[in-house]
């Protein structure tokens, strides 16, 4: 692809160079034809032998009578207009400087405006012979004039090259994105397979154990509780995947109702009390908002709170602590969930809300998940018309700040 891109750019550059050369050749031919026309006008007809007092005429004693008459005619005629008329006949509008020179290269007719360009006229100017004199023309702004003639072609070529470069860049980005998504999906399948395999194996072993008549009632209760727990775990896994799929496809709808965010937070914390006790975690609530009443989807917001607290517990260090704070704003509520966990490196902060992305955890190998939680959180909050921001420092913890308006946009909601 890179080679093809270079070939296309090279072809475009060569085309521009060829076009410039062709325009220069056409310009040269047109100037030569224009000068032939000027020479014909200067040589034709009866020349007035009267002497002229025009200071542009540089007298030389070695001019023949015919050459003197040519010079007198240059004096008498409006040469600027005459020359532009001849050039205009051949489609040239570039302003020239001009002069007439004898056989030794000495000027015999040279307007004041042409004096500074005499050397260029002799070295690179266009010329035509009139009797024994040489009439020369030079275009000081020739390069700019020819470039102006090619503006359209040049702009088209640049636009084409930019378009090709854009398509090329987008293709490379799409390939890299596809490769990254493919890797993430492979990791998800591997992780999901491992996560599902464990509870399935546990349920199978427990079922076989229950079939043994030698087990007493206490052992049966233990295995029944194990089956119940692993079954709940399977349900949570499937629910997480389904929620992420719905949010990604855009099929998520909000079934809103009036609710109290403080009551919702307290309910979630109460339901997770056993998990906090098991990990020795401390949860501190600073519910300072004066008006915690919102119009929102209770189920999705509950799932968001479970996800945020669960993430804080997953990546906790010893003596985990979670602080949940609410603030009142004129437009709604702000909820901050801060932990004292392992934190997230700055290079990963911009990616944590991407679907399937999991932050590398280094030596922390017991962290389980699919990289779906924060993607789901962001989707739910944004569908409520809110925003999500994350701040974190490696080794110091993470803070997630959620803003929720009092009412979500109506086009994304359904009444319950």
Rosetta blueprint (number, residue, H / E / L):
1 X L
2 X H
3 X H
4 X H
5 X H
6 X H
7 X H
8 X H
9 X H
10 X H
11 X H
12 X H
13 X H
14 X H
15 X H
16 X H
17 X H
18 X H
19 X H
20 X H
21 X H
22 X H
23 X H
24 X H
25 X H
26 X H
27 X H
28 X H
29 X H
30 X H
31 X H
32 X H
33 X H
34 X H
35 X H
36 X H
37 X H
38 X H
39 X H
40 X H
41 X H
42 X H
43 X H
44 X L
45 X L
46 X L
47 X L
48 X L
49 X L
50 X L
51 X L
52 X L
53 X L
54 X L
55 X L
56 X L
57 X E
58 X L
59 X L
60 X L
61 X L
62 X L
63 X L
64 X L
65 X H
66 X H
67 X H
68 X H
69 X H
70 X H
71 X H
72 X H
73 X H
74 X H
75 X H
76 X H
77 X L
78 X L
79 X H
80 X H
81 X H
82 X H
83 X H
84 X H
85 X H
86 X H
87 X H
88 X H
89 X H
90 X L
91 X L
92 X L
93 X L
94 X L
95 X L
96 X L
97 X E
98 X E
99 X E
100 X E
101 X E
102 X L
103 X L
104 X L
105 X L
106 X L
107 X E
108 X E
109 X E
110 X E
111 X L
112 X H
113 X H
114 X H
115 X H
116 X H
117 X H
118 X H
119 X H
120 X H
121 X H
122 X H
123 X H
124 X H
125 X L
126 X E
127 X E
128 X E
129 X E
130 X E
131 X L
132 X L
133 X E
134 X E
135 X E
136 X E
137 X E
138 X E
139 X L
140 X L
141 X L
142 X H
143 X H
144 X H
145 X H
146 X H
147 X H
148 X H
149 X H
150 X L
151 X H
152 X H
153 X H
154 X H
155 X H
156 X H
157 X H
158 X H
159 X H
160 X H
161 X H
162 X H
163 X H
164 X H
165 X H
166 X H
167 X H
168 X H
169 X H
170 X H
171 X H
172 X H
173 X H
174 X H
175 X H
176 X H
177 X H
178 X H
179 X H
180 X H
181 X H
182 X H
183 X H
184 X H
185 X H
186 X H
187 X H
188 X H
189 X H
190 X H
191 X H
192 X H
193 X H
194 X H
195 X H
196 X H
197 X H
198 X H
199 X H
200 X H
201 X H
202 X H
203 X H
204 X H
205 X H
206 X H
207 X H
208 X H
209 X H
210 X H
211 X L
212 X L
213 X L
214 X L
215 X L
216 X L
217 X H
218 X H
219 X H
220 X H
221 X H
222 X H
223 X H
224 X H
225 X H
226 X H
227 X H
228 X H
229 X H
230 X H
231 X H
232 X H
233 X H
234 X H
235 X H
236 X H
237 X H
238 X H
239 X H
240 X H
241 X H
242 X H
243 X H
244 X H
245 X H
246 X H
247 X H
248 X H
249 X H
250 X L
251 X L
252 X L
253 X L
254 X E
255 X E
256 X E
257 X E
258 X E
259 X E
260 X E
261 X H
262 X H
263 X H
264 X H
265 X H
266 X H
267 X H
268 X H
269 X H
270 X H
271 X H
272 X L
273 X H
274 X H
275 X H
276 X H
277 X H
278 X H
279 X H
280 X L
281 X L
282 X E
283 X E
284 X E
285 X E
286 X E
287 X E
288 X L
289 X L
290 X L
291 X L
292 X L
293 X E
294 X E
295 X E
296 X E
297 X E
298 X H
299 X H
300 X H
301 X H
302 X H
303 X H
304 X H
305 X H
306 X H
307 X H
308 X H
309 X H
310 X H
311 X H
312 X H
313 X H
314 X H
315 X L
316 X L
317 X L
318 X L
319 X L
320 X L
321 X E
322 X E
323 X E
324 X E
325 X E
326 X E
327 X E
328 X E
329 X L
330 X L
331 X L
332 X E
333 X E
334 X E
335 X E
336 X E
337 X E
338 X E
339 X E
340 X L
341 X L
342 X L
343 X L
344 X L
345 X L
346 X H
347 X H
348 X H
349 X H
350 X L
351 X L
352 X L
353 X L
354 X L
355 X L
356 X L
357 X L
358 X L
359 X L
360 X L
361 X L
362 X L
363 X L
364 X L
365 X L
366 X L
367 X L
368 X L
369 X L
370 X L
371 X L
372 X L
373 X H
374 X H
375 X H
376 X H
377 X H
378 X H
379 X H
380 X H
381 X H
382 X H
383 X H
384 X L
385 X L
386 X L
387 X E
388 X E
389 X E
390 X E
391 X E
392 X E
393 X E
394 X L
395 X L
396 X L
397 X E
398 X E
399 X E
400 X E
401 X E
402 X E
403 X E
404 X E
405 X E
406 X L
407 X E
408 X L
409 X L
410 X H
411 X H
412 X H
413 X E
414 X E
415 X E
416 X L
